[in-house]
Amino acid sequence: MSNLEKHPDELILDESSAAAIGTVTSGVQILEAREVPLGGPRAMKVHRTLPQRGRPTIGAWCFADHYGPGDSDSMVVPPHPHTGLQTASWLFGGEIEHRDSVGTLGRIHPGELNLMTAGRGISHSEVSFGDATRLHGVQLWIVLPDEARHGEPFFERHTAVRTSVADAALQVFVGSIAGVSTDASVFTPLLGAQLDLPPFGRAELPLDPAFEHGLLVDVGPLTVDGVDVARTELAFLTPGRESVTVTAGEAGARALLLGGEPFGERFIMWWNFIGRTHDEIEQFRSDWQTDAITHGDPGGRFGIVDYDGRALPAPEMPTVRLKPRS
């Protein structure tokens, strides 16, 4: 999914950006989502929990848009570019068609991870199928470390690996937990899993103490180590924990468990690009406008998506150079 905001945040992110934000109770930090309308007067509404000022990443997870059900009667995201990141698409309901500039044509279904590695540059489109009021899921981005961000783009799809811990049913789509692992290609140590609990269910989940973790609640509330976390909120857990106890109420609960080793590299995220300097982001924007908008170079950085319609133009660059914010 593209960031369709006309005036995207100008962020330079590093470990110094991760000052405390949100409510902290019993070692659980609650991050509230901001509501973002994507795409004009019939905008699709999403709840964005990452990035936030003070909490730009969880491991290398750097972007999380949570949407549906019933937030839109369609998703139509024209071809748009990415650099320096991976997109991880995960659905709870509905269906999306994905096309990209490396020739992929496929549909995203619940229980499957669509993982697109942008590397030096890729473009793709996403269009919902069927009753889009059922469309329900999370779009995640993963920042690539410097040694991996200049690689060739590629796409892969994986069926999640299922396991259980006490009352919790897990669908693991990135990394490993509770003795099961996936083959998804990642470039820093990461974890991604869907957690489902029945009404009044409870489980103590094992955690990697080298990771920081977040639980993004889709059905709730979910109680995390005694702290109630509402739908669309994210409970952040600092490194050093070997487990976390989760408990559902009468409605049951569903959440995404995201984790990873703290990402120490400094980077800029603007619109759909991740880079390291203002000049690099400016060059990415210029290349995109040439490759896709003016069709000046079909063999350029971002390639061409087989799509019946116009590509999405980039917003104007900010009038001042991208620089750190406190």
N, C-alpha and C positions, 0 to 999 in steps of 0.2 A: 504494500500500500504506500502511496505517496503521501508526503506531508503537503497538503494542498493549501496551507495558509499563504496568503498574499504577502504577509510580512513576518516570515519565520524568525524565531529568536536567533540572535547572534551570540553564540556560546563558544568560548574556549574552555575546555574542561580538563581538569587534572585532579590529583588527589587532594590538592588544597581547596577544591571546590566543595568538598564533602563535609562541610560544617553541619552541625546538627540542625535538623528541620523537622517540623511536625511534633506530635505529642509522643513523649517517651514514657512508658510505664513498664516497670519490671523488666527492663532490658529490651522491650519490644517498641520499636519506633513506628508510629502510624503515619503513612504518607497518604494524603488525600489527592484524588484525581482532579484535574481541571477539565471542564467540558469544552471541547473544541468542535465547531461545525466545519465539516469538510465539503467544499464544492458548491457554493452558490446558494440561491434561494431555497432549493429543495435539498439542503445540505444533509449529509449523513452525520449524525452526532456520534462522537467518540469520547471516551473518558481516558485522558492521558495521565499516566502515573510516572513515566520516565520520558525524558529527563526532567529533573526539578533542580532549581537552584538549591545547592546544599546537598543534593543527592543525584548526581548526574548518571551514575551507573550502579549496577549490582553485578560484580564481576565485570565481564565485557558486555553484558546486556545493557544497552544504552537508550532504548526506546520501547515504549509499550503503549499501544492504543487498544482499548477494550471497547467493543461495540456490540449492540444488539441485546436481545432480539427486539424487533419492532422499531429500531431507530431510523429506518429508511425503507422506501419501497424499491430501491435499487442501489447497487454499487456499480458505478462506471468510472473507472480510473484509467484514463488514456495512457499511452506510453510515456514513461518518465524515467529519469536516469538515477543511478546510484554509483558511488565510489567508496572504497575503503571499508565496506561493511558486508554483513550477511543479513538477508531478510528471512525470518522464520515465521511462516504462516500456520496458525493453529485454529481450527474451527471446533466449536461446540455444536453448531447446527448450520444447515444451509449448504451451499455449494458455490464455488468461484472458479471461473476459467482463468488460467494463467497463460500468457504468451510472453516470450522474451527474445532478446536479440541473439541468443546462441541457438535458437531454433526450437525451443521447448514449446509444446502445446499440450496442456493437461488441465485437469480439474482437481481442485482441492476439496477433500471430504473430511468430515470429522474422524479423528483417530489416526490421521496421516499428517506427517510433517512435510511441508514444502519448504526446502532450504535452498536459497539462491545466494551464491557467493559472488559479489560484485567485483572484487579485486580492483584492477585498474579502471574498470568501467563496464556497465551493463545497462540495458533498459528493458522495461517490461510493462505489461498492462494487466489489469484485473477487472473482470466483469462478473457480476452475480448471475446465477441461473435459478429458474423456478421462482418460488415465492420468496422474494428477498426480505420480507418482514420476518422470516425465520432466520435470516443471516445473523450469526452470533459467533464471536470469536475474539481472538487477540492477534494483533500484528506486532511482531517483535523485531528489533534490530540488534545486531551484535557487532561491536566495533572490532576491526581487524588490527592486530599488532603491526608495527612498522614492517617487520620482515615478511609479512604475508599480504600486505595491502596492494602491492604492485603486480600480483599474479593474474593469470588469465581467468576470466569469469567462467562459472559453471553452475549447473542446477542438479539437484538430487531430491528424491522423494523417499521417505521411510515410513513404514508402519510402526506405530509406537509399540514398545515392549510392555506387556502387562504383568503386574505382580501385586501383592497385597502385603500390608503391614497392619496387624490387628484388624480393626474395622475399616481401615482405609484401602480403597482400590486405587492403584497407581497406573498411569500410562506414561511411561518414560520415553521422551522423544529426543533428548540430548543428554549425553553423559551417562552416569551410572548412579544407582542408589539401591539399597536393599538387595545387593547381590545380582542385579541385572544391569546390562549395558546396551547401548545403541551404537550403530556404525556411523551416525551423522558426523560429517566432517566439521570439526571446530579447531581453532588455532590457539586457544587458551583453554585451561581447564574450566569446564562449564557443566551445569546441570539444568535440565528443563523437564518438568513432569506435571501432568494433571493429577490432582488429588480429589477423590470423591469419597464422602462420608455419608452413611445413612442417617436418618433421624436419631439424634442422641449418640451417634457413633463417636469413638475416641481412638486415637492412635498416638504412639510415641515414635516419631520418625527419626531414623539415624541421619546425622549430618556429617559432612566433612569439616572438621574444625579449621581447616585452612581457607574455607570459603566464607564469604558473606552471602546471606540468603534473603529472599523476599517471597512472601506469600500474597499473591494478588487474588482477591476474593471475587468470585463470579456469582455464587449462590451462598447466602449467609443469613445471619452473621456466623463467622467462624471464630472460635475462641482459640487464641494462640498463647500458650503458656499463661493462661488465666486472663488474657486481655481480649475483649471483644473487638473484632474487626468487621466492619460493615461491607456490603457489596460495593465494589469499585475501589475500595481502599487497599493499600498494600502495607503489610507488616514487614518491616526491615529488621534483620537480625545480624549483628556484627559477628566477625570471625571469632573462633574459640569455642563455639558450641559443638557438642557431640550429638545432641538430639534436641527435638522440639516436640511438645505435646499439643495436639490439635483436637478440638472437640466441637461437634455440631450440635445445633439446637433442634427444635421440632421439625424444621423444614429441611434438615440435612444440610450439606455444604459441598461446595465445589470451589477449587482454587488452583492456580498455577504456582508451583514451587520452582523458583528460579534461583540459581546460585552460581558462584564462580570465585576464583581467586581475585582479590582486588586488582583492578586494572590501573597500573601505575603510569602509563604513558600519557603525555599531554597531547590533546587533539582538538580540532575544531569540528563542530557539527553545524552546518547551515543548510537549510532546505533538505534536499535528499543526498547531500554530499558529506563525506567525512574526509578531512585532510589534516594537514599539520600547520599550514600558514594561510594567511589571507590571500596571497598571490596564487597559491595552489587552488584554493576554492574559486577564485576569479577565473582561472584557466579552465577548470572543470565546467563552469557555467558557459564560458565562451565556446568550448568544444561541443557542449550539448546544443547550444543554439545553432551551431554550424551543422552538426551531424543530423539532427532530427527536425529542427524547426525550418531551416532554409534548405535542407537536403543537399548541402554542399559537399558532404563526404560520407557516402553510405558505408565505406569501410573504415570509418573513424573510430574514436575511442568507444562510443556507445552503440554502434551498429544500428540496425533498423528492426523494428518489430512488425511482423505481418499482422496489421491491424487496419480495420476499415474506419479510418477517422484520423484526425490530426493529433499529433503529439502535444504534450503539455509543455507550454513555454515556462522557462524559469522566471522567478520573480527578479526584480531589479536588485542589484547588489546594494547593500547599505551605503549611505553617503559618507560614512566614516569607516576606517579600517577595523576589521574584526579584532577585538582586543578582550582581555580577560575582564570578567565582572566578578564582584565579590558576592 
